[in-house]
Amino acid sequence: MLVGGVVVDTWHSVDIYVDDLLFDTERQRAYYFDYDSARHEVECQLTDARLAPLRNAFETFWKKHCGNYSREGAREWGELREMFAASSAGFELPEHYDGRPFAGVISMMLSAKHGEPFGYRNQKLIDVTNTAFNSYKHYLYLFGWALKTYGHEQKLAAEDTKGTWKGRRTIIRRAMENGDPEYQRKTDYDYLILFLLPELRARVKGAAQ
């Protein structure tokens, strides 16, 4: 557990039966409590807390400059890149913030996180889904899960007065189930998406297993 920003181990005893044990054949071990996974989760929470100011700095920049290239934006992006390079985030930002499809993908993911257009001039979240469906099919998997994870499905349903997104969700689901290459998930921006939307990590990890 975390105590004052430090990972602290505590010992607990409990009587168990052999049937209570879990077996990991790949790593050849048996256990009742998965300490390694629990510690990793706590360490990830600690890392996220330490990197929160960096995440906030990115979102502040994105809301101000995305979709509107300027010299000021280029200068501030360079400063943000230096911040990331000097941090423990583990990756560097692209050279340009307005590159395609990078800018569009990040904007739609942040929109799904916040439940409103983020980096767009659109007025409603439903407008972002139209852009996502028409231009970023390879990234719809995480987009859909972000809407669910951050609790914006009900808001989107209320905005979807014509049922357009509802119908498209059916199209997307069937296409993915059938292995349609047009909807095949691309992971080239996962490094940044999962940094900005850390709650999606568990979903990505589960899908990979």
N, C-alpha and C positions, 0 to 999 in steps of 0.2 A: 504494500500500500504506500501511498504518498504521504509523507509527513514533512511539512515545511519545505516542500519542493525537492525532497530526497526520497528515493525508493528504500523502504524499510521492510525487512522480512520479519514475520511473526510466526511463531510455531503454534500449531493447533493439533490436538490429539483426538482421535475418534476411533471407535471400534467398528471394524468393517468385516465383511465376509469376502471370500474369494470371488463370489459372483458380483461383488461391487466393483471389482477392478476393471480397468479398461486396458486393452492390449494394443500396443503399437508394434505390429510385426515388422514394419519397415525399419524402425530404429531399435527393435528388439528390446522393448521395455514394457513393464506393466506398472500402472499407477492408478491411484484413486483421485488425486487432484493434479491437474496438468499445470505444474508450477512454471514450466518454461513458457507456455502460452500466456499464463496470467502475468508473469513478469514482463513479457514482451508488450502486452497490452498496456500495462502501467507505464512502461518506459516510453511508449508511443504517446500516451497522454501527456507525459512530462515534456516530451519534445514538442508536441503541438502547443503546449502552453508557452514554451520558450520562443516558439516561432510565430506566435500570434501577432506581435507587432509587425512582423514582415508580411504576414498575410493581409493585415489591415492596410499596410502601405501599398500593396499591390492593388487591392480593391479601390482604394482612394484614387490611385492613378488611373485605373481603368474607367471608373465612373466619370472622371474629368476629361480624359483624352481619347478613349476608344471611339473609333468612328469619325474622328476629327484630327487628322494628322496636322502637326504644326511644328515649328522649330522648338517651341517651348516643350511640347510633348516629347520630341526626340531627345532633348536635353535631360528632361526628367526621367525618361526611360533609361538613358545611359546611367544615371545616378542609381536608379532602381536595380539595374543589372549589376552594378558594383556592390550594392548591398547584398544581393543574393549570392554573388561570387564569394563574398567574405563571410557568409553565414554558414550554418551547418545544415542548410536545406538539402544539400547533396546534388544540386543541379544548377545550371546556369540558364538564364532567360535567353530567348532568341535575340538576334541582333536588332530586329525591327519589330515593333509592336503592332503594325498595321498589315503584316503579311497575311496571305490567304493560303489555307483556310484557318490558320491559327487564330486570327482576331475573331472570326465568326464563331468558332468552336468555344473559345473561352467566354465570349459574351453570352452565348446561349446557356452554358453551364452555370455561370453566375446568375443568370436570370432564373434558372430553375432553383437555385439555392435561395435566392431572396424573394421569389414569388412575384417579381415584377421585372420589366425590361431593364437590363443592366448592360450599358454599352450600346444600346439601341435608342432610336428616337421613337420607337413604338410606344403606344399608350397602354397596351394591355399585354398580359402574359400570353393570351391566345394568339397574338400576332407573332410572338417569338416561335410558337409551335409551327406556324406556317413556314417560317424561314427554316426552321430545323428540318422539317419534312421535305421541303423542296431542295435544300442545298447541302444538308449535312447528314444524310442517311447513315453514313458510316459511324456516326457518333450518337445515334438515337438510343442505344442501349443504356448508356450512362445518363443521358438526358432524362429518360423515363424514370430511372431509379432515383435520380436526384429529386424529381418532382414528388415522388412517393416518400423518400427519406426525410425531406424537409417539410412535408405536410402541406403541399400546395395543390394536390389533386382536386380537392373540393372547390377551391377557388377557381381553378381552371375549368372545371365542369360548369360552374356558374357562368363563366364568360363564354363558354362554348354553346351559345344559344341556337346555333344551326346544326349542332351535332357533328361538325366537321372533324374535330380532333378525335371524337369518339370513334368515328368511322375509320380514321387513319390509324388509330391504335390497333384496330383489328387487322388492317392491311399490314402494318409493321410486324405484328406478332406472327401472322401466318408466313410472311416473307422470311423472318428469322428462323422459324421452325423448319421451313423448306430449304434453308441454306442459300437463299438468294444472295449472290455475290454483291449486289447493289447495297445490301444492308449489312454486309460483313463488318464486324466491329474493328475499327482501327484503334491502336493503342499508342500512337506516336505522341499524344499529348497527355497521357495518363500521369506522367511525372508531375505536371503542373495541376491538372484537374484534381488529383487526389491530395495535393498539397492545399489547394483552395477549398476543397470539399472533403475533408478527412473522414467524414461519416460514411463515405462510399467505399472505404478500403475493405471493410468486412464483406461487402457485396462482391467486389472484384476478386477477393481471395476465395470466397465460396464458389464463384463461377469457375475459377481456375482448377478447383479440386475435382 
